[in-house]
Amino acid sequence: MTEKCVHKGCGKAFSDPTEDCLYHPGPPIFHEGQKGWKCCKPRVLTFDEFLSIPPCTTGKHSTIDDTPAPEPSPSQNEATEEDIPAPKPIATTNGSNQASQAPTARPPQPSQPPAPSPAPPESESDDPSLEIPAGTTCRRRGCNETYTANTPRTDEQCVYHPGQALFHEGTKGWTCCKRRVLEFDEFMKIEGCKRKGRHLFVGKGEKNKGGGEEVVESVRHDFYQTSSSVIASLYLKKIEKEKARVEFLGQSVEVDLPTADRKRYKTSVPLYAPIDSEKSSYKIMGTKVELTLAKADGSSWPVLRSDERATGEIIQVGKPGRA
């Protein structure tokens, strides 16, 4: 009999109770816009990046959720009578014994939630020429159904959320529907508000010569710098560390980044200024690859790539180097 694992970060269907399970044993943490798990260190900003944080623990599948409850965080907007100081009397100018009370400050009004960034366009359907690996999870938010070869595609029903995840002042929900909850487990169970006839497992994308992989044309990037180095981030989820290749050249970086969900980002990044290839390094994380580029001449970089237009803004940490 097939059962579904309830461990956070797993959610796979299993029939062998001795099968290894990769999951997060700790509760989720949402603090000041950052998202992560208490059991490991990665912190991200978007909900999609949060869902792609690699599990940090290996155990066995389970149908009983033994994740500790998240620690309650006191609300900043709640105040007891003891927290509010009593108004102090103010002496009148006419010398009488009457006293007037100082005006009390109004409690701060809750701020409006920031407008979520628009969702990136997604493929409407799978490319029929692309192979779908068994166990692939539907890409649409809130669906979580997995692909099984013995289920006809025409019988599929995808129930999902077309909007973005919304976390504001302790409540959790989706921008596409009205329901709001307090607990993360309740949020994950909010049923989708839109339906489609088929799931989206692999999407559309041209296949490279390796066959079956989706070619990623571009990724989001940002950077900051010190007087001696530039720290740049290329954002791509589920990079396979063992297969990834990063090569530092005199004034460019060659990257070849395959991912666990059968995508590949391969390009040459032309840099604004020369770097010291021997002293440069990189680190692969759950949602990005971080490049530490050692400056060859110590100059400030207004942009990361030489083919980008300079904005006049330079982001630098620490004191500038001396000429």
C-alpha positions in Angstrom: 0.0 0.0 0.0 1.3 3.4 -1.0 1.3 6.1 1.6 2.5 9.8 1.6 5.3 11.0 3.8 4.3 14.0 5.9 7.8 15.1 6.7 8.5 18.8 5.8 10.4 19.0 2.6 9.7 15.4 1.5 6.0 14.7 0.8 6.8 11.7 -1.4 4.6 8.7 -1.9 6.3 5.5 -0.5 5.6 1.8 0.0 8.8 0.8 1.6 9.0 2.1 5.2 12.8 1.5 5.3 13.4 3.9 2.3 15.6 6.9 3.1 13.7 10.2 3.6 15.3 13.7 3.1 13.4 16.3 5.1 13.5 19.2 7.5 13.0 18.2 11.2 12.6 21.7 12.4 9.7 24.2 12.0 9.7 27.0 9.4 10.9 30.4 10.4 9.6 33.7 8.9 11.2 36.8 10.3 11.5 40.3 8.8 10.9 39.1 5.3 13.4 36.3 5.5 12.3 32.6 5.2 14.0 29.4 6.3 14.0 26.4 8.5 15.0 26.3 12.2 17.1 23.1 11.6 19.4 24.7 9.0 21.0 28.0 8.1 19.8 29.1 4.6 17.6 32.2 4.6 15.8 33.4 1.4 13.4 36.1 0.5 10.8 34.6 -1.8 8.5 31.7 -1.0 9.5 29.7 -4.1 13.1 29.9 -2.9 12.0 28.8 0.5 10.3 25.7 -0.9 13.5 24.8 -2.8 15.8 24.9 0.3 17.4 21.4 0.2 16.4 19.1 3.2 19.1 18.9 5.8 18.4 15.5 7.5 18.2 11.9 6.3 15.8 9.6 8.1 12.9 7.3 7.3 9.5 8.2 5.8 6.6 8.7 8.2 2.9 9.2 8.2 3.0 11.0 11.5 4.1 14.6 11.6 6.6 15.0 14.4 7.8 18.5 13.5 8.0 20.7 16.6 5.5 23.6 16.6 7.1 27.0 15.7 7.8 29.3 18.7 5.1 32.0 19.1 6.5 35.4 18.4 4.9 38.3 20.4 3.1 40.8 18.2 4.6 44.3 18.2 1.2 45.8 17.8 -0.3 44.2 21.0 0.1 46.2 24.2 -1.4 45.7 27.7 -2.6 48.4 30.0 0.7 48.1 31.9 2.6 48.8 28.7 0.8 52.1 28.1 2.0 54.9 30.6 -0.7 57.0 32.3 -0.9 60.5 31.0 0.9 63.1 33.2 -0.9 66.2 34.4 0.2 69.5 33.0 0.0 72.6 35.2 -2.2 75.4 33.8 -0.9 78.9 33.3 -3.6 80.7 35.3 -2.2 79.4 38.6 -5.3 77.3 39.5 -5.2 73.9 41.0 -6.8 72.4 37.9 -4.6 70.1 35.7 -5.1 69.1 32.2 -4.0 65.8 30.8 -1.4 65.5 28.1 -2.7 64.2 24.8 -2.0 60.5 24.4 -0.2 59.3 21.3 -2.3 57.2 18.9 -1.2 53.6 18.6 0.6 52.9 15.4 -1.6 51.8 12.6 -0.8 48.5 10.9 1.1 49.0 7.7 -0.3 47.8 4.4 1.3 44.7 3.0 3.8 45.5 0.3 2.6 44.8 -3.2 4.0 41.4 -4.2 6.2 41.3 -7.3 4.5 39.8 -10.3 4.9 36.1 -10.9 7.2 35.2 -13.7 5.5 33.9 -16.8 5.2 30.1 -16.8 4.5 27.6 -19.6 0.9 26.7 -19.9 1.6 23.1 -20.7 4.3 20.5 -21.0 6.2 20.0 -24.2 5.0 16.5 -25.4 8.5 15.8 -26.8 10.1 16.1 -23.3 10.4 13.0 -21.1 8.8 13.3 -17.6 10.7 11.5 -14.9 8.7 9.4 -12.5 7.9 11.2 -9.3 8.3 14.7 -10.8 6.2 17.2 -8.8 3.8 19.6 -10.5 5.4 23.1 -10.8 2.2 25.0 -10.1 2.0 26.5 -6.6 -0.2 24.6 -4.1 -0.6 21.5 -6.3 2.1 19.1 -5.2 0.8 16.2 -7.2 3.5 13.9 -8.6 3.7 12.2 -12.0 2.9 8.5 -12.4 3.2 6.9 -15.8 0.2 4.7 -15.4 -2.2 7.7 -15.0 -3.4 9.1 -18.4 -2.7 12.8 -18.9 -6.2 13.4 -20.0 -7.5 12.3 -16.5 -5.3 14.8 -14.6 -6.9 17.7 -12.7 -4.5 20.4 -11.4 -5.8 22.5 -8.5 -3.3 25.4 -7.8 -2.7 29.0 -6.8 -1.9 31.4 -9.7 -0.9 34.1 -7.3 2.1 34.6 -4.9 2.4 33.6 -1.3 1.6 36.4 1.1 2.9 36.7 4.7 1.9 39.8 6.6 1.8 40.5 10.4 1.6 36.8 11.3 -1.1 35.8 8.7 -0.4 33.6 5.7 -2.2 33.2 2.5 -2.2 33.7 -1.3 -2.7 36.9 -3.3 -5.1 35.1 -5.6 -7.7 34.2 -2.9 -9.0 35.6 0.4 -8.4 32.9 3.0 -5.8 33.8 5.6 -4.4 31.5 8.4 -1.9 31.7 11.2 0.0 28.4 11.1 2.3 27.3 8.3 0.8 23.8 8.2 -2.6 25.4 7.7 -1.2 27.6 4.9 0.2 24.6 3.0 -3.2 23.0 3.1 -5.1 25.9 1.6 -6.7 24.4 -1.5 -5.9 26.0 -4.8 -8.4 28.4 -6.3 -7.9 27.7 -10.0 -8.2 24.5 -12.0 -6.5 23.2 -15.2 -7.0 20.0 -17.1 -3.4 18.9 -16.9 -0.5 19.3 -14.5 2.7 21.2 -15.4 5.7 18.9 -14.8 8.4 20.0 -17.2 7.1 23.0 -19.0 8.4 24.1 -22.4 11.9 24.7 -23.5 14.3 23.9 -26.3 16.3 20.7 -25.8 20.1 20.8 -25.9 22.2 18.1 -27.4 22.2 16.2 -24.2 18.5 15.6 -24.7 15.6 16.2 -22.3 17.1 19.3 -20.5 15.5 22.7 -20.6 17.9 25.4 -21.6 17.8 28.5 -19.3 18.6 31.6 -21.3 19.2 34.0 -18.4 19.0 34.3 -14.7 18.6 37.1 -12.2 21.9 38.4 -10.7 23.1 41.1 -8.2 26.4 42.0 -6.6 28.2 44.1 -4.0 31.8 44.9 -3.5 34.6 45.6 -1.2 37.9 47.4 -1.9 39.5 44.0 -2.9 36.7 41.8 -4.3 33.3 41.7 -5.9 30.7 39.2 -4.5 28.1 38.3 -7.2 25.1 36.0 -7.0 23.5 34.2 -10.0 20.1 32.9 -8.9 19.2 29.4 -10.0 17.5 26.7 -7.9 18.5 23.1 -7.3 22.0 23.3 -8.8 23.8 20.0 -8.8 27.1 20.6 -7.0 28.8 17.6 -8.4 28.1 18.4 -12.0 28.4 22.2 -11.9 31.4 23.9 -13.5 32.7 27.4 -12.9 35.9 28.7 -14.5 37.5 32.0 -13.8 39.3 33.7 -16.7 41.1 37.0 -16.9 38.0 39.1 -17.5 35.1 36.6 -17.7 33.6 33.7 -15.9 32.5 30.5 -17.7 29.6 28.8 -15.9 27.8 25.5 -16.7 25.1 24.9 -14.1 22.8 21.8 -14.5 19.9 21.5 -12.0 18.2 18.6 -10.4 14.9 19.4 -12.2 16.5 18.9 -15.7 17.5 22.5 -16.5 20.9 23.9 -17.5 22.3 27.4 -17.5 25.5 27.7 -19.5 27.1 31.0 -20.4 30.1 33.2 -20.4 29.8 36.3 -18.1 31.9 39.2 -19.4 33.2 41.2 -16.4 33.5 44.9 -16.0 37.2 44.7 -15.0 40.0 42.1 -14.8 40.1 39.7 -11.9 42.7 37.5 -10.2 41.6 34.0 -11.3 43.8 32.2 -8.7 42.3 34.1 -5.8 38.7 34.0 -7.0 36.2 31.3 -5.7 32.6 30.2 -5.8 30.0 28.6 -3.5 26.9 26.8 -4.5 23.8 27.3 -2.3 20.2 26.1 -2.4 18.9 28.9 -4.7 22.1 30.5 -6.2 25.8 30.3 -6.9 27.9 33.0 -5.2 31.0 34.2 -7.0 33.8 35.9 -5.1 35.8 37.8 -7.7 39.2 39.0 -6.6 39.9 42.4 -8.2 43.1 42.6 -10.2 43.4 46.4 -10.0 41.3 47.4 -7.0 39.0 49.7 -9.0 35.3 50.2 -8.2 32.8 48.4 -10.4 29.7 50.4 -11.3 28.2 47.2 -13.0 29.0 43.5 -12.9 29.0 42.8 -16.6 30.9 44.7 -19.2 27.8 44.7 -21.5 25.6 46.4 -18.9 25.0 50.1 -18.9 26.5 51.9 -15.8 23.8 53.5 -13.6 26.2 55.7 -11.6 25.4 53.8 -8.4 28.2 51.9 -6.7 27.4 49.4 -3.9 30.5 49.0 -1.7 31.1 47.5 1.8 34.0 48.7 3.9 36.5 51.4 3.3 37.6 52.2 -0.3 41.2 51.2 -1.1 43.9 53.8 -1.3 45.2 54.8 -4.7 
